[in-house]
Amino acid sequence: MWWPTDMPRHFALSSLTRLYVTASLVALLAGCGFQLRGAPPVSAALQPLAVDCSSPVPETLCQSVREQLKLGEIKLVPVEQADYILRLDDFEEDRRATAITAQAAAAEYTLRHSVALEVVSADRIPIVASTRLNTSESYRYDETNVLAKQREEEALLLQLNDRLAQQVLFRLAPLTAERIDAIRAEYNRTQDAGAPATGKP
């Protein structure tokens, strides 16, 4: 290995070692999702929780939500064992050209993902009424480098799933034990009065 003649060999090796260690730690933390995604903590009051995804919802999105919840030490169980159920369904994705070249070819695309979220208790009380979450991202398109752009699009699709997972956790974060009790009380009052409950967190 080469190093400058005026730099001691042990110093060069030490610097390289620190660089490798730092790079490894960044990769490890990014891989496990440790605080790099900015997801808020979810209250333990929602335990045990089930994540129920309908068939149109990508497995990568469901897995991202589950990983974020596990990082927050939320106990996840099957639907039949859960006190609360987080449902994700009605997934939609869209890819549209948002800019064109002088030759009328696509120069930029915008990717959009959206999914419906709701949270219900085991006794069918709506804790969070059906809410739509949306995210989008644009990227430049180059006809001369289609393979690279396909890979870029695949990476963006994963990013969009991570962003939706973040939004899911933001919706769950306000649901403390006190807030859940208040929602239950409001639901019972509206049921007694014969009016529909809002289920707003």
Disulfide bonds with the S-S distance in Angstrom:
Cys53-Cys62 2.09
